[in-house]
Amino acid sequence: MEPVYTPVIGFARLLFAAQGLKLTIRGTENVPRPGGAVMAVNHTGYFDFTYAGLAGVKAGRLVRFMAKKSIWSNPVARPLMTGMHHIPVDREAGQGSFDAALEALRRGEIVGVFPEATISRSFELKAFKSGAVRLAQDAGVPVLPVTIWGSQRVWTKGQPRRMGRHGIPIFITVGAPIAVDSHENANEATQRVRAAMEAQLHADQATYPSWPEAERHLLPVRLGGTAPTREEADALDLADSRRRATRPAGRG
């Protein structure tokens, strides 16, 4: 039992029950017990880390997520994130967070990573950064592919939160661990991981309950939705990045 993580899990479960979330968690037999792994998770909503974390909990493991450093500036979130031993990521000085994650993996922890680095506005997989694979190679551990589908219906970028009772189905699938050899080209291995996760995600989408017509804006164009295309989503992300780059120092 961990003094911070354990009660947070309890609170999350109470919240999900109050919301009536219909959580379907598959593949927990693929979570190593014990031993380190890099949990690579797709990113469509703000609560993805909680849903992916539940897959670890169901397998008796706690996941230490890599998350943007700015979360630690929140006085409520800071003690929780620190107490759960999550890892702050400073995008301006990423080596320190990489080293901290590597140390956790070598201790036998599961480290959660979002290879897309940010929420996908198209709800399709974005291009993956190679950090997850490089961590797995350096630590000598597998990549654990985890896909989540439906979380954008609860809260995603540019949309209001739905914290009341709504009964939204959320699919969380853990795929078979993917071994990455230390000598394999990191970019090629990253593409291999992405391809496996894309196939896994498409399988989840194929069996997901009927999508509400009023929420077509949360569904990819490929599936008949009206979400931004990949190209439109990339343009929106680039515009956001440029705004952050020109923001006066000291502003969040």
Residue pairs with C-beta under 8 A, 6 or more apart in sequence:
2 62
2 83
2 84
3 83
4 79
4 80
4 83
4 84
5 62
5 83
5 84
5 85
8 80
8 84
9 53
9 57
12 50
12 53
12 54
16 23
18 165
19 154
19 162
19 163
19 164
19 165
19 166
19 167
19 168
20 165
20 166
20 167
20 168
21 154
21 167
21 168
21 169
21 170
22 167
22 168
22 169
22 170
23 51
23 54
23 170
23 172
24 169
24 170
24 171
24 172
25 54
25 55
25 58
25 172
25 173
25 174
26 171
26 172
26 173
26 174
27 55
27 173
27 174
27 175
27 176
28 55
28 58
28 59
28 174
29 59
30 144
30 174
30 175
30 176
30 177
31 37
31 55
31 56
31 59
31 61
31 110
31 144
31 174
32 61
32 110
32 142
32 144
32 177
33 59
33 60
33 61
34 61
34 108
35 108
35 141
36 104
36 105
36 106
36 107
36 108
36 109
36 110
36 111
36 139
36 141
37 105
37 110
37 111
37 136
37 141
37 142
37 143
37 144
37 177
38 105
38 110
38 111
38 113
38 132
38 133
38 135
38 136
38 139
38 141
38 142
38 143
38 144
39 52
39 56
39 63
39 110
39 111
39 112
39 113
39 144
39 146
40 113
40 114
40 115
40 128
40 132
40 143
40 144
40 145
40 146
40 193
40 197
41 48
41 49
41 52
41 112
41 113
41 114
41 115
41 146
41 147
41 148
42 48
42 114
42 116
42 120
42 125
42 146
42 147
42 148
42 197
42 201
43 114
43 116
43 118
43 119
43 120
43 126
44 119
44 120
44 123
44 148
44 149
44 151
44 152
44 156
45 119
45 148
45 151
45 152
45 153
45 154
45 155
45 156
46 119
46 155
46 156
46 157
46 161
47 151
47 154
47 155
48 114
48 148
48 151
49 65
49 67
49 112
51 148
51 151
51 170
51 172
52 63
52 65
52 112
52 146
52 148
52 172
53 62
53 63
53 65
53 112
54 172
55 146
55 172
55 174
56 62
56 63
56 110
59 174
61 110
62 84
62 109
62 110
63 110
63 111
63 112
64 84
64 85
64 86
64 87
64 101
64 104
64 109
64 110
64 111
64 112
65 86
65 87
65 111
65 112
65 113
66 86
66 87
66 89
66 97
66 101
66 111
66 112
66 113
66 114
67 81
67 86
67 87
67 88
67 89
68 88
68 89
68 91
69 88
69 89
69 90
69 91
69 97
70 252
71 77
71 78
71 81
71 88
72 78
72 81
72 82
72 88
73 252
81 88
85 104
85 109
87 97
87 100
87 101
87 104
87 111
88 97
89 97
90 96
90 97
94 131
98 131
98 134
98 135
101 111
101 113
101 135
102 135
102 138
102 139
104 111
105 111
105 135
105 136
105 139
105 141
106 139
110 144
111 135
113 131
113 132
113 135
115 128
115 129
115 131
115 132
115 190
115 193
115 194
116 125
116 126
116 127
116 128
116 129
117 126
117 129
118 126
118 237
119 156
119 157
120 126
120 233
121 157
121 158
121 227
121 228
121 232
121 233
121 236
121 237
122 220
122 221
122 227
122 228
122 229
122 230
122 232
122 233
123 152
123 218
123 219
123 220
123 225
123 227
124 220
124 222
124 230
125 194
125 197
125 198
125 201
126 230
126 233
126 234
128 190
128 191
128 193
128 194
129 190
130 186
130 187
130 189
130 190
132 143
132 190
132 193
133 143
133 180
133 186
133 189
133 190
133 193
134 186
136 142
136 143
136 180
137 180
137 181
137 182
137 184
137 186
137 189
138 182
140 182
142 177
142 178
142 179
142 180
143 177
143 178
143 180
143 193
144 174
144 175
144 177
144 178
145 174
145 175
145 176
145 178
145 193
145 196
145 197
145 200
146 172
146 173
146 174
146 175
147 171
147 172
147 173
147 175
147 197
147 200
147 201
147 204
148 170
148 171
148 172
148 173
149 170
149 171
149 201
149 204
149 205
149 208
150 168
150 169
150 170
150 171
150 208
151 170
152 159
152 218
153 162
153 166
153 168
153 215
153 218
154 161
154 162
154 166
154 168
154 170
155 161
155 162
156 218
159 218
162 168
169 208
169 209
171 204
171 207
171 208
173 200
173 203
173 204
175 196
175 197
175 200
178 192
178 193
178 196
180 189
180 192
180 193
181 189
205 223
211 219
211 223
211 225
216 224
216 225
216 226
217 225
217 226
217 227
218 225
218 227
219 225
219 226
219 227
220 227
221 227
221 229
227 233
228 236
